[in-house]
């Protein structure tokens, strides 16, 4: 059983607080990078903005220890994405599912985890899928082209 994920408490100048892991920014020695449990993009702060870091054990500790050891293969990235999901790091899981697809564009398990659907030998999702099915967006709804033509015809008739 996996316990609730927790992360370091980071007190910011001005009274704000963030939960995450503070990492040095190798390109900017006067800045910190903060990896959070929620969100795919790490946050960047000036070192002067970070007042205090109260360390707490969390899944992010293990994530950081494992991340650089994951093989650059679709299967390894996918497996690590599953590990992230199991440890309640859903946004980081998406990062690794997307990394799996960068390694192998046809890796079906990663497509499925990202909500993609195989349609005519192409992986699609959201609006792409609806358009491939012949639907068009009309006044905020997806309808068939024939239905759209009929509605526009009725509007024109009413306007006259």
C-alpha positions in Angstrom: 0.0 0.0 0.0 1.2 3.4 -0.9 0.8 6.1 1.7 -0.1 9.7 1.1 2.6 11.5 -0.9 4.1 14.4 1.0 6.9 16.8 0.1 9.2 19.4 1.7 7.4 22.5 2.9 9.0 25.5 1.3 8.3 28.9 2.9 8.6 31.8 0.5 9.2 35.5 1.2 5.9 37.1 1.4 4.2 34.3 3.3 3.5 31.8 0.6 4.2 28.1 1.0 4.9 25.3 -1.6 5.2 21.6 -1.2 8.0 20.1 -3.4 11.7 19.4 -3.6 14.2 22.1 -3.9 16.9 21.5 -6.5 19.9 23.7 -7.5 19.6 25.3 -11.0 22.9 24.4 -12.7 22.5 27.2 -15.3 21.7 29.9 -12.7 23.5 29.5 -9.4 21.4 32.3 -7.8 18.1 30.4 -8.4 16.4 27.3 -7.1 14.2 24.9 -9.1 11.3 23.4 -7.2 9.8 20.1 -8.4 6.2 19.8 -7.2 3.9 16.8 -6.9 1.3 18.6 -9.0 2.2 20.0 -12.4 4.7 18.9 -15.1 6.8 22.0 -15.1 9.2 22.8 -12.2 9.0 26.2 -10.6 12.0 28.6 -10.5 12.7 31.1 -7.7 15.5 33.4 -6.8 17.3 31.9 -3.8 16.4 35.0 -1.8 12.7 34.2 -2.3 13.1 30.9 -0.4 13.1 31.5 3.3 13.0 28.0 4.7 12.8 24.4 3.6 11.4 21.9 6.1 12.4 18.5 4.8 9.7 15.7 4.9 10.1 12.3 3.2 7.9 11.9 0.1 7.6 10.0 -3.1 9.5 12.8 -4.8 12.6 11.7 -3.0 12.4 8.3 -4.6 11.3 9.8 -7.9 14.5 11.9 -8.0 16.6 8.9 -7.1 15.1 6.8 -9.9 14.5 9.4 -12.6 18.0 9.5 -14.0 18.4 5.7 -14.0 15.4 5.1 -16.2 16.5 3.7 -19.6 15.7 5.8 -22.6 13.3 3.2 -24.0 9.6 3.5 -24.5 8.9 0.5 -22.2 11.2 1.8 -19.4 9.6 5.3 -19.5 6.1 3.8 -19.5 6.9 1.6 -16.5 8.3 4.6 -14.6 5.1 6.4 -15.5 3.1 3.6 -13.9 5.3 3.9 -10.8 4.6 7.6 -10.7 0.9 7.0 -10.9 1.1 4.4 -8.1 2.8 7.0 -5.9 0.2 9.8 -6.7 2.5 11.7 -9.0 0.0 11.8 -11.9 1.5 14.9 -13.7 5.0 13.4 -13.6 3.5 10.1 -14.9 2.2 12.0 -18.0 5.7 13.3 -18.5 7.1 9.8 -18.7 4.2 8.5 -20.9 5.0 11.4 -23.3 8.7 10.5 -23.1 7.8 6.9 -24.1 6.0 8.3 -27.2 9.1 10.4 -28.0 11.0 7.1 -28.1 8.4 5.1 -30.0 5.5 7.0 -31.6 3.5 3.7 -31.9 3.8 2.6 -28.3 0.2 1.7 -27.6 0.2 1.5 -23.8 1.5 5.1 -23.5 -1.1 6.3 -26.0 -3.9 4.6 -24.0 -2.7 6.2 -20.7 -2.7 9.6 -22.3 -6.3 9.0 -23.5 -5.5 8.6 -27.2 -7.7 6.4 -29.4 -6.5 4.4 -32.4 -8.6 5.5 -35.3 -7.7 4.3 -38.9 -4.2 3.3 -37.9 -3.6 6.8 -36.3 -3.6 7.7 -32.6 -5.9 10.7 -32.0 -7.5 12.3 -29.1 -10.1 15.1 -28.3 -10.9 17.4 -31.2 -8.7 15.4 -33.7 -10.8 12.3 -33.1 -14.1 14.1 -33.5 -12.9 15.7 -36.8 -11.7 12.4 -38.1 -15.2 11.0 -37.3 -16.6 13.7 -39.6 -17.9 16.0 -36.9 -17.7 19.8 -36.9 -17.8 22.3 -34.1 -20.9 24.4 -34.2 -21.9 26.8 -31.4 -19.8 24.9 -28.8 -21.1 21.4 -29.8 -19.8 18.7 -32.0 -22.4 17.7 -34.7 -22.4 16.2 -38.2 -21.8 18.3 -41.2 -25.3 17.6 -42.4 -26.8 18.7 -39.1 -24.8 21.9 -39.3 -26.0 22.6 -42.8 -29.6 22.0 -41.7 -29.3 24.3 -38.7 -27.7 27.1 -40.8 -30.4 26.7 -43.3 -33.0 27.1 -40.6 -31.3 30.2 -39.2 -31.1 31.8 -42.7 -34.8 31.0 -43.2 -35.7 32.6 -39.8 -33.5 35.6 -40.5 -35.4 36.3 -43.8 
